[in-house]
């Protein structure tokens, strides 16, 4: 049985799952099924269309003090694999239509370099400001972690806050705790206009 987390909760990954090294992080979302601008669509002066909101999942690999050490430590649709091969992205999903994961990230925890202390999982809306789109147009957002060897879902976190007006979500973090790895359910929305803006906040 997967553990369903609430915002702010932290849970160990490897301590309670001895031998766990390879995991799949699935991120999913659905467009709100309404006409016009979705929830509070007028926040950006018009609302845009919720039918074609292009959300992108990314991983920001951070060193000590939560600082980005190299731009290549950002794994996203334009850089599908980390330099060391420990993190690999499934590729871009343009619509978010359908059930299940919209984008998946494969991680081999045993191969994450020792200088990387935290993996931050971000979902942002592509070209959000120009398209007048925001996360009030998205529903059913979640992040989950699956044991790649047994295909068992270990944990699931549904992002249920009202994210209207927000253009970026920090969904969760996997971080080192001594010799183990833990997961934190973050669920914070920001007004970052692009992934680059998010990345700069860690530099």
Secondary structure, 3 states (H helix, E strand, C coil): CCEEECCCCEEECCCCCCCCCEEEEEEEEEECCCCCCCCCHHHHCCCCCCCCCCEEEEEEEECHHHCECCHHHEEECCECECCCCCEEECCCCCCCCCCCCCEEEEEEHHHCCCCCCEEEEEEEECCHHHHCCCHHHEEEEEEEEEECCCCEEEEEEECCCCCCCCCEEEEEEEEEECCEEEEEEEEEEECCCCHHHHHHCCC
